[in-house]
Amino acid sequence: MAQDARITGLILSGGGARAAYQVGVLMALADLVPRGTRNPFPVICGTSAGAINAAALSANAHNYRMAVRGLERVWANITPEQVYRTDFWTFLKSIIKWSLSGVLTGDTPVHSALLDSEPLEKLLNLVINFPRIQQAIEAGDLRALSITASSYATGESVAFFQGQENLEEWTRARRLGRKTRINAAHLLGSSAIPILFPAARVHDRYYGDGAVRQLAPVSPALHLGAERVLVVGVSGNAAHGRQREISGYPSLAQVLGHILNSVFVDTLEADVERLERINNTLHAIPASTRRKQGIALREVDVLKIYPSEPIDEIASRYIDRLPRTLRFFLRGSGATRSPGASAVSYLLFEPGFCRTLMSLGYRDAMAREQEIRDFLELPSSSAVPVARSAS
């Protein structure tokens, strides 16, 4: 692979259980690169659940296929109990602790949220060998890993990055890049969906989901030197134009789903469109004119892969597989009915749903095989790809 020619960045967006789609896309790429290939993405950036996938890839950057196979095994067999506690008393205690403390004392108790994410912390430390991220950087298999989280103290979007010594921190309006050693706390903070999961303490501050207030999701990759970026989103709406209209007054779950989509989906798609517009503008200006006018901007090639089917509709088929206690608490919000599937899709860490998304991601990527080969400068193949499904 021509890694020395242009630095390629991989951007994995947030979206809770929807991030299983990203694994399907990565599985397809693993079937396209030659066996034994090291990580084809020197710069890897992740947000929320995408941050977990990004860290896992980085820790095994010496062998891309092996890294993807590890992700495939985890996501194909994941259960809600591995992400958050599902027993009745934990749910009840969380609600009482949150509501009564606010009423009686006016203070918010530490780690208060609807769901207890302690199982996720154990899972992260079990499946990701964090010291190997630095080993990958020192071996030249990785240039940088970036994990974005939102600071509740300052309201800023912070891109925590671990990378080569020559990479510098940056400061922009409401956006920071800070060098550090990535660990489980950064991933817990980046994936802490507000209200649903508790904030995580990183250094001396508390952080929540990285998609919140992330004004420019593509920016960290560019700051870290990426000259072209592969963006894997989790929406499924862009390919279908307008969403299916639902009559009647919106349920609480529909409102929550609308908010979550605006956080996890809209910002990324808007930033990619902005990048494409800048590329088109620069392409129309002759290089000589750019040099004469002192225009320092450069074109950044972008390849975006979004779901070809609405994830909301897929999730509606698996609502009944939510843990019984969670279905009980969410029933009054309308989340256990089809119109509320958008909100539920972020919490559906269930093998059937995740495997379906992985298969969709694999098919979507394979349908664009030649485009991906051209983008990553992979040799063409005359072999017909064998259809795979998550196992």
C-alpha positions in Angstrom: 0.0 0.0 0.0 1.2 3.5 -0.8 1.0 4.8 2.8 4.1 6.9 2.2 2.4 8.9 -0.6 -0.6 10.4 1.2 -1.7 10.2 4.8 -5.2 8.7 5.0 -7.5 9.4 7.9 -10.4 7.2 9.1 -13.3 9.0 10.8 -15.7 6.9 12.8 -18.8 8.8 14.1 -20.8 8.2 17.2 -24.2 6.4 17.5 -24.3 3.9 20.3 -25.2 0.4 19.0 -25.4 1.9 15.5 -21.6 1.8 15.4 -21.9 -1.9 14.6 -22.4 -0.7 11.0 -18.9 0.7 11.0 -17.5 -2.8 11.9 -19.2 -4.2 8.8 -17.5 -1.6 6.6 -14.2 -2.3 8.2 -14.8 -6.0 7.6 -15.2 -5.4 3.9 -11.9 -3.3 3.9 -10.2 -6.2 5.6 -11.2 -8.5 2.8 -9.8 -6.0 0.2 -6.4 -5.3 1.6 -3.6 -7.9 1.2 -3.1 -10.4 4.1 -0.7 -9.2 6.7 -1.2 -5.6 5.8 -0.6 -3.2 8.6 -3.1 -0.5 9.4 -4.0 1.4 6.2 -5.1 4.5 8.2 -2.2 6.3 9.8 -4.7 8.7 11.4 -7.7 7.3 13.2 -10.4 9.5 14.8 -13.4 8.3 16.7 -16.3 9.8 18.6 -18.7 8.2 21.1 -19.1 4.5 20.2 -16.9 5.1 17.1 -14.1 6.0 19.6 -14.2 2.5 20.9 -13.8 1.1 17.4 -11.0 3.6 16.7 -9.1 2.6 19.8 -9.4 -1.1 19.1 -8.0 -0.6 15.6 -5.2 1.5 16.9 -4.1 -1.1 19.5 -3.7 -3.7 16.8 -2.4 -1.4 14.0 0.4 -3.9 13.1 -2.2 -6.2 11.6 -5.3 -4.6 10.2 -7.2 -7.9 9.5 -6.5 -9.2 13.0 -7.8 -5.9 14.5 -11.0 -6.1 12.5 -11.6 -9.7 13.4 -11.4 -8.8 17.1 -14.0 -6.1 16.6 -16.2 -8.5 14.7 -16.2 -11.0 17.5 -17.1 -8.5 20.1 -19.9 -6.7 18.2 -21.4 -10.0 16.8 -21.9 -11.3 20.4 -22.4 -8.2 22.4 -25.3 -8.0 24.9 -26.8 -5.1 26.8 -25.4 -6.6 30.0 -21.9 -6.0 28.7 -22.6 -2.3 28.2 -25.0 -1.3 31.1 -26.6 -2.9 34.1 -30.1 -4.3 33.2 -31.5 -5.5 36.5 -34.6 -3.9 37.9 -33.2 -2.6 41.1 -30.3 -0.9 39.4 -32.7 1.0 37.2 -35.0 1.9 40.1 -32.0 3.0 42.3 -30.7 5.2 39.5 -34.0 7.0 39.0 -34.6 7.4 42.8 -31.0 8.6 43.4 -31.2 11.1 40.5 -34.7 12.5 41.2 -34.7 12.6 45.1 -31.2 14.1 45.3 -32.2 16.9 43.0 -35.4 17.6 44.9 -34.0 17.3 48.5 -30.5 18.7 48.2 -30.4 20.5 44.9 -27.2 18.7 44.1 -26.6 16.1 41.3 -25.0 12.9 42.7 -21.8 11.7 41.1 -22.3 9.1 38.3 -26.0 9.8 38.1 -27.7 8.7 34.9 -30.5 6.4 33.7 -28.0 3.6 33.0 -25.0 2.3 34.9 -22.1 1.9 32.4 -19.8 0.0 34.8 -20.0 -3.1 32.6 -18.7 -1.1 29.6 -15.6 0.0 31.5 -14.8 -3.7 32.3 -15.4 -4.6 28.7 -13.1 -1.9 27.4 -10.2 -2.9 29.6 -10.7 -6.5 28.6 -10.8 -6.1 24.8 -8.4 -3.1 24.3 -4.7 -3.3 25.2 -4.1 0.5 25.6 -0.3 0.3 26.0 -0.1 -1.2 22.5 -1.4 2.1 21.1 1.9 3.7 21.9 3.8 0.7 20.7 2.0 1.0 17.3 3.0 4.7 17.1 6.7 3.9 17.9 6.7 1.1 15.3 5.4 3.4 12.6 2.1 1.5 12.2 0.1 4.5 13.5 0.6 8.3 13.2 -2.1 9.3 15.7 -5.3 8.3 17.4 -7.9 10.9 18.3 -10.8 10.5 20.7 -13.3 13.4 21.0 -15.2 14.2 24.2 -17.3 17.2 25.4 -16.2 19.0 28.5 -19.1 19.8 30.9 -16.8 22.3 32.7 -16.0 24.5 29.7 -18.5 23.5 27.0 -15.6 22.8 24.6 -15.1 19.9 22.2 -11.8 18.3 23.1 -10.0 16.0 20.8 -7.6 14.0 23.0 -4.9 12.6 20.8 -2.0 10.2 21.1 0.5 10.4 18.3 4.0 11.1 17.0 6.2 13.6 18.9 6.0 16.2 16.1 2.3 16.6 16.3 1.2 19.8 18.0 -1.9 20.7 20.0 -4.4 23.2 18.6 -7.0 25.7 19.8 -10.0 26.9 17.8 -13.3 28.4 18.8 -14.9 25.9 21.1 -12.5 23.2 19.8 -9.3 22.0 21.3 -6.7 19.3 20.5 -4.8 18.0 23.5 -2.0 15.4 23.5 -2.4 12.6 26.1 -2.2 8.9 26.6 -5.5 7.3 25.7 -7.2 5.0 28.2 -10.6 3.7 29.1 -11.6 6.9 30.8 -11.4 8.8 27.5 -13.6 6.2 25.8 -16.1 6.3 28.6 -16.3 10.0 28.4 -16.6 10.1 24.6 -19.4 7.6 24.6 -21.4 8.9 27.6 -24.7 9.9 25.9 -26.2 12.7 28.0 -28.8 11.6 30.5 -28.5 8.0 29.5 -24.9 7.3 30.6 -22.9 9.0 33.4 -20.1 11.5 32.7 -16.6 10.2 33.0 -13.8 11.9 34.8 -10.7 12.6 32.7 -7.8 14.3 34.5 -9.6 16.9 36.7 -12.8 17.4 34.6 -16.0 15.5 33.7 -16.7 14.7 30.0 -19.7 13.6 28.1 -20.4 12.3 24.6 -18.0 13.6 22.0 -20.7 14.2 19.5 -22.2 16.9 21.6 -21.0 20.4 20.5 -18.6 18.7 18.0 -18.8 21.5 15.4 -16.3 20.0 13.0 -16.0 16.2 13.2 -13.5 16.1 10.3 -11.2 18.7 11.8 -9.1 16.5 14.2 -8.0 14.2 11.3 -6.8 17.3 9.3 -5.0 18.7 12.3 -3.2 15.4 12.6 -2.0 15.5 9.1 -4.6 13.5 7.1 -4.6 14.5 3.4 -7.6 12.3 2.5 -10.3 10.9 4.8 -12.7 8.0 4.8 -15.8 8.9 6.7 -18.1 6.1 8.0 -21.5 7.5 9.2 -24.4 5.8 10.8 -27.4 7.7 9.6 -29.1 6.0 6.7 -31.3 9.1 6.0 -29.2 10.8 3.4 -29.5 7.9 1.0 -33.3 8.0 1.2 -34.0 11.7 1.2 -36.9 12.6 3.4 -37.8 10.3 6.3 -41.1 8.6 6.6 -43.6 11.1 8.0 -45.4 10.2 11.2 -48.7 11.8 11.9 -49.9 12.7 15.4 -48.3 14.3 18.4 -44.7 13.1 18.8 -43.9 10.8 21.7 -41.1 11.5 24.2 -39.1 8.8 22.4 -39.6 10.4 19.0 -38.4 13.7 20.5 -35.4 12.1 22.0 -34.6 10.3 18.8 -34.8 13.6 16.9 -32.4 15.1 19.4 -29.9 12.2 19.2 -30.0 12.2 15.4 -29.2 15.9 15.4 -26.2 15.3 17.6 -24.8 12.1 16.1 -25.8 12.5 12.4 -26.5 16.0 11.2 -23.2 17.6 12.3 -21.0 15.0 10.6 -22.9 15.1 7.3 -22.9 18.9 7.3 -19.1 19.0 8.0 -18.5 16.6 5.1 -20.6 18.7 2.8 -18.7 21.8 3.8 -15.4 20.0 3.1 -16.7 19.0 -0.4 -17.7 22.6 -1.1 -14.3 23.8 -0.2 -12.7 21.2 -2.4 -14.9 22.2 -5.3 -14.0 25.9 -4.8 -10.3 25.2 -4.6 -10.5 23.0 -7.6 -11.9 25.9 -9.6 -9.0 28.2 -8.7 -5.8 27.6 -10.7 -2.8 26.5 -8.5 -0.8 29.5 -9.8 -3.6 31.9 -8.6 -3.7 30.2 -5.2 0.1 30.6 -4.8 -0.1 34.3 -5.9 -3.0 35.1 -3.5 -1.4 33.2 -0.7 -4.3 30.8 -0.3 -3.0 28.1 2.2 -6.0 25.8 2.0 -5.5 22.4 0.3 -7.9 20.0 -1.2 -8.7 17.0 0.9 -10.2 14.0 -0.8 -13.1 12.5 1.0 -14.9 9.2 0.6 -18.1 8.8 2.7 -19.9 5.6 3.4 -23.4 5.8 4.9 -26.0 3.1 5.5 -28.1 2.3 2.4 -31.1 1.4 4.5 -32.7 3.4 7.3 -31.4 2.2 10.6 -34.5 3.3 12.4 -36.6 0.8 10.4 -34.1 -2.0 11.1 -34.2 -1.2 14.9 -38.0 -1.4 14.9 -37.7 -5.1 14.2 -35.6 -5.7 17.3 -37.3 -3.5 19.9 -38.8 -6.5 21.7 -35.2 -7.7 22.4 -34.4 -4.9 24.7 -33.9 -6.0 28.3 -37.3 -6.4 30.0 -36.5 -3.8 32.7 -35.5 -1.2 30.1 -38.7 -1.9 28.1 -40.7 -1.4 31.2 -39.2 2.0 32.0 -39.3 3.2 28.4 -42.8 2.0 27.6 -44.4 5.2 28.8 -42.1 7.3 26.5 -43.2 5.5 23.4 -39.8 4.0 22.8 -41.1 0.5 22.7 -43.3 1.2 19.6 -42.1 1.6 16.1 -42.1 5.4 15.9 -39.7 5.5 18.9 -37.2 3.1 17.3 -34.8 5.9 16.4 -34.0 6.5 20.1 -34.0 2.8 21.0 -31.5 2.1 18.2 -28.7 3.8 20.2 -29.2 1.3 23.1 -29.8 -1.9 21.1 -26.6 -3.6 22.0 -28.1 -6.9 21.0 -26.5 -9.6 18.7 -29.3 -9.8 16.2 -29.5 -6.1 15.6 -25.7 -5.6 15.6 -25.1 -8.5 13.2 -27.7 -7.1 10.8 -26.0 -3.7 10.8 -22.6 -5.4 10.3 -23.9 -7.3 7.3 -25.4 -4.1 5.9 -22.1 -2.3 6.4 -20.2 -5.1 4.6 -22.6 -5.1 1.7 -22.5 -1.3 1.3 -18.7 -1.2 1.3 -18.4 -4.1 -1.2 -20.9 -2.5 -3.5 -18.3 0.3 -3.8 -15.3 -1.9 -4.0 -13.6 -0.3 -7.0 -14.2 3.2 -5.5 -12.6 2.1 -2.3 -9.6 0.5 -4.1 -9.0 3.7 -6.1 -9.3 5.8 -2.9 -6.9 3.7 -0.9 -4.7 3.0 -4.0 -5.2 -0.8 -3.6 -4.5 -3.1 -6.6 -7.5 -4.0 -8.6 -8.9 -7.5 -8.3 -10.7 -9.6 -10.8 -12.0 -12.0 -8.2 -15.7 -11.8 -7.3 -16.1 -11.0 -3.6 -17.8 -13.7 -1.5 -20.8 -12.5 0.4 -20.3 -12.6 4.1 -22.5 -12.2 7.1 -21.6 -11.4 10.7 -21.1 -14.5 12.8 
